[in-house]
Amino acid sequence: MSAIVPVNTAPADHAGPARCEIWWARPSDQHAGLLSLLEDVELQRRSGYRRPEDRARFTVGAALMRLAAARTLSCSPGELRFNRDCPDCHLPHGRPRLRQHDLEVAVSHSADLVMIGLSTSTPMGVDVERVDPARSHKLARRVLSARELDGFRTLTHDEQTQVFFQAWTRKEAVLKSTGDGLRMPMNAVEFDDRGQVLAYPGRPELTGNAHVIDLKPREEGYRAALAVLTPPPAEVTHYDARGLLRSW
Ligand SMILES: CC(C)(COP(=O)(O)OP(=O)(O)OC[C@H]1O[C@@H](n2cnc3c(N)ncnc32)[C@H](O)[C@@H]1OP(=O)(O)O)[C@@H](O)C(=O)NCCC(=O)NCCS
């Protein structure tokens, strides 16, 4: 397993609740004009996807990240440059970070949904997953802690599916908010009843200073979560990205 990369997860210095924007799109929102928004490394990554649906998800995510960030920063999307270096192998598939601007961005895609998170007040992570009952049984041990598994085993099949995908999206969101990604085992992370981080190995500063929020995707059959490195509450505003993507 790769080493955990040290990132600054000290609580954000903020005067009020964290404010986040969540943008929702679909792979079918892709159109040829969006390619002009992608940087060379992104075009290369795009051409590496064999399946058209993977290409579409990636393209919409990368283009929307730029369009939404430019709207927030009141600048042209063409001015924005992102660093996507993976700290393990230095290929451009890591956490996206805006160069020269203090704006946090996060991306997730699953099946027919693409979501982007933005915040000027805190590091953040987002995750969306299509609910698939078969996966909740296969992956339960990898995602749930021993304590969570005890409770999970007492639930009905349908309840297990919902609890599993809630835990998965919450945990993946928080692992993205720190930048650790799957280098941190999901089953080592726990939350309290308010969604505040209770356990996160190696980062004691997160306990009580980071929390997750369950989000309601606009499509049925999905679960999503947002994680921010601040205590509750957080202000979340949702946007439909179709108009913004079409405007380019
Ligand atoms: C980040 C990670 C949890 C994403 O999981 P996923 O469910 O497959 O995919 P999602 O659609 O939810 O999220 C993908 C997005 O996460 C972002 N991302 C990648 N690594 C990230 C990290 N360490 N922290 C935060 N965000 C990250 C990217 O923007 C990516 O979108 P892109 O493909 O458009 O660039 C997982 O890919 C990971 O842990 N990657 C790092 C470790 C790794 O596997 N490295 C590859 C070998 S070197």
The ligand as an SDF file (V2000), in Angstrom:
LIG
                    3D

 48 50  0  0  0  0  0  0  0  0999 V2000
  -10.1790    9.1200   -5.4180 C   0  0  0  0  0  0  0  0  0  0  0  0
  -10.8350    7.7700   -5.5060 C   0  0  0  0  0  0  0  0  0  0  0  0
  -11.3680    7.4120   -4.1120 C   0  0  0  0  0  0  0  0  0  0  0  0
  -11.9450    7.8960   -6.5780 C   0  0  0  0  0  0  0  0  0  0  0  0
  -12.8600    6.8880   -6.5520 O   0  0  0  0  0  0  0  0  0  0  0  0
  -13.9430    6.4630   -7.6770 P   0  0  0  0  0  0  0  0  0  0  0  0
  -15.1540    6.0210   -6.9330 O   0  0  0  0  0  0  0  0  0  0  0  0
  -13.2980    5.5120   -8.5890 O   0  0  0  0  0  0  0  0  0  0  0  0
  -14.3000    7.6910   -8.5880 O   0  0  0  0  0  0  0  0  0  0  0  0
  -15.1570    9.0270   -8.4100 P   0  0  0  0  0  0  0  0  0  0  0  0
  -15.8400    9.2320   -9.6970 O   0  0  0  0  0  0  0  0  0  0  0  0
  -16.0080    9.0680   -7.1960 O   0  0  0  0  0  0  0  0  0  0  0  0
  -14.0350   10.1360   -8.2290 O   0  0  0  0  0  0  0  0  0  0  0  0
  -13.0680   10.3090   -9.2070 C   0  0  0  0  0  0  0  0  0  0  0  0
  -12.4690   11.6970   -9.0540 C   0  0  0  0  0  0  0  0  0  0  0  0
  -11.7860   11.8030   -7.8130 O   0  0  0  0  0  0  0  0  0  0  0  0
  -10.7430   12.7660   -7.9780 C   0  0  0  0  0  0  0  0  0  0  0  0
   -9.5820   12.2420   -7.2600 N   0  0  0  0  0  0  0  0  0  0  0  0
   -8.6580   11.3570   -7.6680 C   0  0  0  0  0  0  0  0  0  0  0  0
   -7.7810   11.1190   -6.6570 N   0  0  0  0  0  0  0  0  0  0  0  0
   -8.1780   11.8750   -5.6160 C   0  0  0  0  0  0  0  0  0  0  0  0
   -7.6750   12.0640   -4.2970 C   0  0  0  0  0  0  0  0  0  0  0  0
   -6.5900   11.4240   -3.8520 N   0  0  0  0  0  0  0  0  0  0  0  0
   -8.3340   12.9200   -3.4790 N   0  0  0  0  0  0  0  0  0  0  0  0
   -9.4300   13.5790   -3.9010 C   0  0  0  0  0  0  0  0  0  0  0  0
   -9.9600   13.4240   -5.1410 N   0  0  0  0  0  0  0  0  0  0  0  0
   -9.3220   12.5850   -5.9780 C   0  0  0  0  0  0  0  0  0  0  0  0
  -10.5310   12.9810   -9.4530 C   0  0  0  0  0  0  0  0  0  0  0  0
  -11.0210   14.2600   -9.7550 O   0  0  0  0  0  0  0  0  0  0  0  0
  -11.4120   11.9450  -10.0980 C   0  0  0  0  0  0  0  0  0  0  0  0
  -12.1010   12.4540  -11.2250 O   0  0  0  0  0  0  0  0  0  0  0  0
  -11.4560   12.3880  -12.6830 P   0  0  0  0  0  0  0  0  0  0  0  0
  -11.4040   10.9540  -13.0690 O   0  0  0  0  0  0  0  0  0  0  0  0
  -12.4150   13.1570  -13.4810 O   0  0  0  0  0  0  0  0  0  0  0  0
  -10.1230   13.0040  -12.5870 O   0  0  0  0  0  0  0  0  0  0  0  0
   -9.8490    6.6610   -5.9260 C   0  0  0  0  0  0  0  0  0  0  0  0
   -9.6800    6.6910   -7.3170 O   0  0  0  0  0  0  0  0  0  0  0  0
   -8.4820    6.8020   -5.2710 C   0  0  0  0  0  0  0  0  0  0  0  0
   -8.3290    6.6070   -4.0810 O   0  0  0  0  0  0  0  0  0  0  0  0
   -7.4430    7.1480   -6.0220 N   0  0  0  0  0  0  0  0  0  0  0  0
   -6.1120    7.3740   -5.4430 C   0  0  0  0  0  0  0  0  0  0  0  0
   -5.2830    6.0910   -5.2920 C   0  0  0  0  0  0  0  0  0  0  0  0
   -5.0880    5.3700   -6.5660 C   0  0  0  0  0  0  0  0  0  0  0  0
   -5.8040    4.4450   -6.8880 O   0  0  0  0  0  0  0  0  0  0  0  0
   -4.0920    5.7310   -7.3500 N   0  0  0  0  0  0  0  0  0  0  0  0
   -3.8980    5.0780   -8.6260 C   0  0  0  0  0  0  0  0  0  0  0  0
   -2.5940    4.3580   -8.6880 C   0  0  0  0  0  0  0  0  0  0  0  0
   -1.2230    5.4390   -8.6650 S   0  0  0  0  0  0  0  0  0  0  0  0
  1  2  1  0
  2  3  1  0
  2  4  1  0
  2 36  1  0
  4  5  1  0
  5  6  1  0
  6  7  2  0
  6  8  1  0
  6  9  1  0
  9 10  1  0
 10 11  2  0
 10 12  1  0
 10 13  1  0
 13 14  1  0
 14 15  1  0
 15 16  1  0
 15 30  1  0
 16 17  1  0
 17 18  1  0
 17 28  1  0
 18 19  1  0
 18 27  1  0
 19 20  2  0
 20 21  1  0
 21 22  1  0
 21 27  2  0
 22 23  1  0
 22 24  2  0
 24 25  1  0
 25 26  2  0
 26 27  1  0
 28 29  1  0
 28 30  1  0
 30 31  1  0
 31 32  1  0
 32 33  2  0
 32 34  1  0
 32 35  1  0
 36 37  1  0
 36 38  1  0
 38 39  2  0
 38 40  1  0
 40 41  1  0
 41 42  1  0
 42 43  1  0
 43 44  2  0
 43 45  1  0
 45 46  1  0
 46 47  1  0
 47 48  1  0
M  END
$$$$
